[in-house]
Amino acid sequence: MSYGLYDNHRRYRRRVWARVGKAVLWLTLLGGVAGFSYLVGVEQLKSREGSIQEELANMIAAKDKAERRAQQLQQIAQTQEIRANELDIRLQREVPSGELAKLNELVARKLAEGVNPERMAFVIEQTSNPRSCGRPETKRFVLPTPIYKGSNTQVAFADGTIIVTGEGVPARNEGGSPEAWYDPTKPVKVSFTDAAGKVEEVNGVLPLTHNLITTDKEVRLTVGAGARSFVEVTGEVCRFP
């Protein structure tokens, strides 16, 4: 009976050790697979990292190249702009326009007709445009404001053919309330009306100047600040042309 128990006990230990051996074998296999997978993963990460670094280096190189190209293009554009400005200045200086172009055509035609260049130069040299002007006259009027629209708010020049009036910004007292008279330190509007009813306006801080041309007159006007509420207008009427 004791031998039977001994055999059973020995068979039990064999089964236990067989199971342990299988477990160790499976663990060894799993460890090997895990190790192999880890090594494969590390190699893949290294390969991917290398690829990313290479791509990053390519992008940085492309960026640097693009920046250098942009600088080159900017320099080229600046150079072309300078050249264009130089050509424009040269064109304006060397190619006549407007009245000068008409005179140039006239001179060329006269030279083609055989007119002596020295005689033409003498005539041009002696030509002048003397001004025939009357004595300057100064008048004054009350510059209207949104608060004051009373009388004496305009003056006339050139035999009444030019009417001068305008409007200013009300001055303010110490309390900040608006006064009836204008503030000479603020921009004003001055209007000039000719005999045909055409109105021209000049805006800004006094003094202001303006020239008007009528059929046979040139009127030169200067508008400045006068005594409180007033502006003074000096007009000079000259023959035209």
Disulfide bonds with the S-S distance in Angstrom:
Cys133-Cys238 1.96
